[in-house]
Amino acid sequence: MSDATELKKLVKQLQAASSASDIVSILNVLKRDFQVNESILRESKAGLAVGKLRSHESKEVSNVAKDLVKKWKTEVEKAKQQPTRKLSVTTPTTTSSSSSKTARTAKSDGIKVSAGDDTRSKCAELIYDALACDSGAPSELILQRAKAVEVAVMNDIGSTSNAYKQKIRSLFVNLKDKNNPTLRESVVSGDLPADKLAKMSSSDMASEERKAADNKIKQENLFASLGAEEQQAETDAFQCGRCKQRKCRYRQAQTRSADEPMTTFVTCVNCGNRWKFS
């Protein structure tokens, strides 16, 4: 059952599935019954559909999707290394050593990106490379999205100035981040429109994990800076959630608008645990 038509049918069922159990069931069928190659994945768009599920809210769905993507990537790489699969002027040794390590690009896809002048074409090609690096989507779709992103940046900035080039570089870095597959998949699928992407900052484009880590650092810095402003009072009115002791230091500060309650910052003297409430 390695036919692209059969795979397309399952992809449609996968996209229509509403429950986590149905999604897992379809993913298991894909994992058990299908042996794929790059052309089948591109034609059926299965790689894109399954790749998006790696960030699914259900941990079971996410884990099965990750395993399936890993399996398919291995199969695609093995197929690329077979000398009978594709005639090439390069030697088999060169092909096998580079194909397993080199990300998919416009050059490897045989795509010539044209977007007006040389600067814009090069920038659109950078966006293509970022979107395609681990995608199973068709080249034509990725090219369409890359051009749309470049046009959106051009419309927003108005010229190929330094601001335009810096924005393209920022998009390239964030889209190609190996820890943020959801961002590029949402652009390729069309869930994230190009004009909206063009206006996003680096923090807006960051992965959920990166946002959570940044927010934690921000809160810790806020806690430390507020705590250093004045001497904290010692009390046994609060119980530490970590060590269950009641020896704590606390202080209060107005961190929001005046009509909002004050925020209380508490530090456990015994274990150093810190928390806040308002």
Buried (B, 14 or more C-beta within 10 A) or exposed (E): EEEBEBBBEBBEBBEEBEEBEBBBBBBEBBBEEBEBBBEBBBBBBBBBBBBBBBBBEBEEBBBBBBBBBEBBBEBBBEBBBEEEEEEEEEEEEEBBEEBBEEEBBBEBBEBEBEBEEEBBBBBBBBBBBBBBBBBBBBBEBBBBBBBBBBBBBBEEBEEBEEEBBEBBEBBBEBBBBEEBBBBBBBBBBEEBEBBEBBEBEEEEBBBEEBEEEEEEEEEEEBBEEBBEEEEBEEEEEBBBEEEEBBBBBBBBBEEEEEEEEEBBBBBBBBEEBBBBEE
